[in-house]
Amino acid sequence: MNMEPAGLKELSPFSCSYTPNVPELLMKLNCSLAISTYQAGKVIFLSPKNEEHLVQLPRTFNKPMGMAFHPESGKLALACRDEVIVFADSPELAKSYPKKKDTYDTLYMPRATYHVGALDIHDLSWGENGLYAVNTLFSCLISIDDNHNFTPYWTPPFITDFKSDDKCHLNGMVMLNGRPKYATAFNQGNNFQSWREGVTTDGVLMDVETNRIIAANLAMPHSPRLIEGGLYVLLSASGEIIKVDPDSGACKTVTRIDGFVRGMAYYKDFLFIGLSRLRQNSSTFAKLKIAEKSNYAGIAIVHLPTGSFVGEIKYHSSVDEIYDVQILPDKIRPNIFNTIQPEYKTGLSIPGSTFWSAPEAGS
């Protein structure tokens, strides 16, 4: 689906506008964006068609949340309502895709599904032993394999019993040396959804290895990231990107965006930050000072070395809430198949060869 620059014709559904420099930037970076929007039930790929236009591909999934890209294998993992799906990228299948030959440079094909249950998984990452995730329902970090629904890896020190109570709204996780290193939560509560009362002020950033609270009184922290040796966190309730000193806990504002920020990817000096349009009838979001300014969803682009705002993608329909943002490096026109439509069954891959089989009768 083509999209026009800001001020020109907009398309529906998933109509959006963007600052004129965005396609050129993605072309120069040689990458595409992937965003998950659980509200719309989509993973959307945003790619440069040329230096003036973007093209997007929305694909349906059941409540897509955290995404994880594995740079060595090229695999992509996606957390959905009650499962985690692993995709392998296949340039060969993409090139010979019968419906659009020589259109896509890669095709993410479903290769494994973990039936984890409805855990309200938020952040998802690849580590030294496979996949790790934030199990928000059980207030813990977990590893994912084919032995159990999940294996608990770490629980915040203030959580004293193991229940499906979403006690502190644990949501963010960042890896270091293949293991979870830092995590974010909305408070230090130990009761059923205790985070709701002080949701805009009681957030914490924690060191997973030492159980230490690094920083407290944060405004709905999300999406912790280690970037060039620095620790960065989004404060959703204030629209801030902060840099945190892990030793002292001192927080420095990098920049502030007028919107609810959640989901962040870094690539070659640039931050790509998800923006969500807040639900005005929400008892949680109505408390935020930025509620009136958070009136659209999209992507804000920030040049990290200077903290300057350099561009944006703005949705006008269909997309209200974005959870995660990922970079797909060296992918200019990616495609992805879900497991809802049977088409994925016809793309076959073996070592050294790929095939497209005929669809089954009635498919």
N, C-alpha and C positions, 0 to 999 in steps of 0.2 A: 504493500500500500504506500503510495507516494504521499509526501507531505510538502506543503509549500512554506516558504519563509514567513516570518511574522508580517502581518499586514496584507497578505495575499489570501487567496482562496483557501478555506479550511475544509477538511474532509470529515465525514461522519459515517459510522462510529469511529471512536478513537481519534477524533480530529485533534490536531495540535499545531502549534506554531513554534518557531524557534528563531533565535537571533541568527543573522546571516552567516556568522563566522563558524557556527557549529559544524556543518558538513565539512568545511575545509579543515577544521581542527582534527576531526576524526580521520579524515583522509591522511593528513600528515602523521598522525599517531598510528595509522594503519591498524585500526581496531573498531570493534562494535561494542555497543552497550547492551547489557541484559538487565531488565528490571522485573521484579515480581510484585504483583498487585493482588493480594488475597481478596480484596473487596470486589475486583472485577473477575477474579478467577483466571488470571492470565500471567504467562511469562511473555514479555515483549522484547524482541530484538530490535534495536535501533541502529541503522547502518548508513554510511554515506553512499548515496547513489553516484554522486560526483561532488565537486567542490561547492555546489550551490543547493543541492537537495538531499534530503534524507529519505530513507525507505524504512518502514517498520513491518514486523511480522508478529502479530499477537497469536499465541497458542494457548488453548484452554487446558487448565489443570485444576484440581480440587484443592482450593485454598493454598496456593503456593506461597511459601515464606522464604526461609533462608536458602541461599544458593552457595555452592562452593566450586571453584574452578581449580583443577589440578594442573599446574603449568607443565610438569614433566610428561604426564600421560595424555593430557588434553581432555581428560574426563570432566564432566559437569555433573554435579549432584544437586538435587532439588528436594527440599522438605515440603511435603504436602499435608493435608489434613490428618491422615493416619498412615502415611507411608513415606519412605525416602526412595527416590528413583535415581539411578545412576545411568548416565548417558555416555557413550563413546562417540567421538567425532570421527566421521568418515568422509574425507574429501572425495574418495572414489565413488561412493554411493551418491554424493551430492552432484558430481559431474554428470553422472548417467541417470539422474532422477527422471523417470519417464515423462512426468507432467511438465517439467521445465529443465530440459537438458542444458548444460553449460551456463546455468544461472547462478547457482550457489557455490561457494568455495568450501563449505563443509556442511555436514548434516549430522546433528546430534541424534543418535539412535538409542532408544531405551535398551539397556543390557541387563540390568538387575533391579529388583524392587525389594526393599526391606519393609516388612509389615510391622511397623513399630507401635501402632496404636495411636489413638488421638491424644498426643502428648503436648500439643500446642508448641511444637518445636519452633524456635526462633532462629538464632544464628547457627550456621552449619559450616564446618571446615574439614579439610583433609589434614591428617596428621600422620605420624610415623607408623601407627597401627591401623590406618584406615580412616573412617569417618568419626568425627566428634560433633556433638550438638548441644545446644542449650535446651534442656527439658524444662520448659517453664511451668508446666502443670505440677511436676514433682520437685521444683526448686533445686535442680541439680544439673551438673554437666554430665554427659553420658558418652559412651562409645557405642557404635552401632556395628553389629555383625549378624551372622545367620544362626547364632546359638540361642538368643533370647530376643524379646522385644527391644530391650536396651540393657546396658550394663552401667550402673552408676560409676562415675569417675571421681567426682568431687561435689561436695555439698558445702554451702557457706557455713561458717562456724556458728552462726546464730540460729541455724535451723536444727532443731533438736529431735524431730521425729519425721519419719519418711511417709508423707501423705500426698495425695493428689489435690492439694489445696491452693496452689499458686500463691504461696505465702508472701513472697517479696517481689514477684514479677521479675525474676532473673531473665535477662533477655540477650545480653551481648557477650561475646567471647572473642578473644584474639589469641593466636597461637605463637609460640616461640620454640624453635628447635623441635618442631613436630609434636608439641604437647600444649594443652591449654595453659596460658600464662596469666591473662587478666580477664575479668568478667565484670559486667555491670548489672545492677538491679535497682528497683525503684525505692527500696527501703531495707531496713534490717529487721523486718517483722517476722514473727514465728507463728502467726495465726492465719486462719483462712482469709485470703485476699486483704491482708492488713495494709498493703501498699496503697489502697485507694484513698485513704483519709489525707495523707500528706503527699499525694502523687506528684505535685509540682515542685516540691522542695526537699524531699528526703532521699534522693538517689545516692547511690554509692558506687565507687570503683574499687575493685578488690584484687589482690594478688593471690592467685590460685595456689601457688607453691607455698606461700608462707601463711596463708589465711589472714593476711593483714588488710585492714581497710585503708586504702591509699588516700582516697578523697571522699568526703561526705557532703551532704546538703547540696547535691547536684540536681539540676532541673530536668528530670526525666532522661537520664543518660541512655544512649543507644550507640551501637556500631563502633565499639573501640577498635582502633587500628594501630599497628606498629608500622611507621613509615620512616624510612631512612634513619632508623634508630630512635625516633621520637614516638611518644605515646599520645594519640589523638582520640578524642571522644566527641560525639555530637550530643548537645543538650537540646532535646526536642522542644521543651517547654519555653525556651528562650531564644531558639533559633541560632545558637552559637556553635562554633567549632572551637574546641579548646585543646591546648597542648598541656599535658600533665607531667610534672616531674615525679617519676615513680618513687624516688627516695623521700622527698619532702612533702609530696602531695600538692605542691603549689600549682595553681591552674592559671594559664595565660590564654586570653581570648585571641584566636587567630583572625577570625572575622565573624560577623553576625549577618544572618540572612532573615528577611522578613517572611518566616514560614515555619511550619512544623517539619524539622529535619530528621530523617531516619533513613539509613542505608547509605553507605559511602564506599567508593572505590577510588584508588589512587593509581595513576599511570603517568609516568614521565613528566612529573612536576604538576600534574593537574588532578584536582579532586572532583569527582562526579557525585553529587549529593542528592538523595531523594527528597522531594517535597510532597507533603500530603495536604489535601483539603480537609479541614476538620469538620466533623459532624456537629452542627450547631445544637442538636438536641441531645448530645452526649453529656451525661453528668460528669464525666471525666474531663473531656476536652473543653467544656464550657468554662472551666476554671482557669484556663491558660490566658495569659496577658496577650499572647499573639493570636488568639482565636480569630479575631476579626481580620487580621492580615493573612491568615492561612486559608485563602479562598481559592486556591488551585493546586493541582498536583503536577509534578514534573521533575526535571533535573536541573539543578544549579551547578554551574561549572566555576571552580575557583582555582586560580594559579597559586599554589601553595607557597612558593618562595616569597611572594609579595603579599599574599592574603587578599588579592584583588579578585573581584567578580568579573568573569570574562564572557559569560554567555549562559543561555538557558534553553530548555525545552519545556513548553507549557501545554498541558492537556486542557482541552475545552469540553470534552465529553468522554464518558465511559470510565475514565480512571480518576478515582478520588484519593485512594490511599496506596502508597508505595511502601513496601517493606525493605527489600534488598536491592542493591545495585552491584553489578559485577562488570568487569572489563573482559572482553573476549579478544585477546591480543592476536594480531596477524589474521583476523577474520573480518573481511569487508562485506560479505553477504552470507551470513550463516542461516541455517534452517534448523528446526527441531521438530521431532514428532512426539506426540503424547501417546499414552496407552489407551486413550478413550476411543479414538478412531482406529479401525483395523489396518490402516495403510502401513503402519510400522512393521507389520508381520511380513510384508513383501520385500523388505530390504534385508538381504542376507549377506553376512560377512564371514569369511574364513581367512586364515593366514594366507596372505598373498593374493586373494581374489574377493570380488564382491559380485552379487547377482541381484537382479530384480525378478521376483517370481510373479506369476499371475495371481490376482486376488481370488480368494475362494468364492464360489457361487453364493450369492446372497449377501456378500460383504458390502 
